[in-house]
Amino acid sequence: MYFLGLGLVLLAMKWLELGPVVGWSWWIVLAPFALAVAWWAWADSSGLTKRREMDKMDKRKADRIDKQREALGLGTKKRR
């Protein structure tokens, strides 16, 4: 996400002719977009994206179970 943000800022600066970016090559300005694509490809192929998604789902499930236990007056179970 940082590469995408950096790419958008550099692109806007190049397009509006602001700062030192004016003299830079278009390849340098567009490089963060290529890095973002490479990062997303790696994150998807390595399973990082799926692992993060599953961690979020597990946390939501544990929170929901704890909330139901509290509603029933059973207290929360200590999780490892």
N, C-alpha and C positions, 0 to 999 in steps of 0.2 A: 504494500500500500504506500510505503514511503517513496518507492521508486516512481509510482504513478503520480504522486503529488509533486515530486521534484520535476518530473517530466512536464507536467502541466505548467508549472511556474516558469521553467526554462523556455517552453514553447511560447507562452504569453510574452515573456520578455523579448524573445527573438522577433516575434510577430509585431510587437509594439515598438521595437527598436529602443529598448531600455538597457542601460548599463553596459557592462563589458560583454554581454552575451551577443551583442550586435556583430562583433568581429569573429565569433566562433563559427566553426563549420556546422552545417545542419546535422552531420553525423554525431557530433558531440551532444547537440541539443536533443536529438531523438534517442540517444543511447539509453536513457533511463527507462524508456518504454520497452526496449528489447530486454533489459535486465528484469523488468517486472514480469514479462512473459516467461522468461527463463525461471524466475523464482516460482511462479504459479505452476509451471510444468513440473518442477522438482518437488514442490510441496504436495501436489496431487499424486505423483508417481511414487513418492516415498511413503505415503500414507499419513503424512502429518495432518492434512486437512481432515481426514476421516477420524483420526485419533482425537483431535480437538473437539470435533462434533460429538463424538461418543462420550468424552469427558463431560461436556455440557449436559448431555442427556442424563448421564449417571448422577450428576449433581442435582438436576431438577427432580429426578426420581427419589433420591435420598431426602431432599427437602420436603417433597410431597408426603413421603412416608412418615417423616418426623412430625409434620404438621398434623397428620391423621392420628398419630399416637398421642400427641398433646391433646387433641380434641376428645379422644377417648379417655384421657386421664391416665395413660399408661407411662408417661414420661418418655424420654428419648433413650434409645439404645446407643451405647458408645460404639462408634465405628472406627475401624483401623485405617 
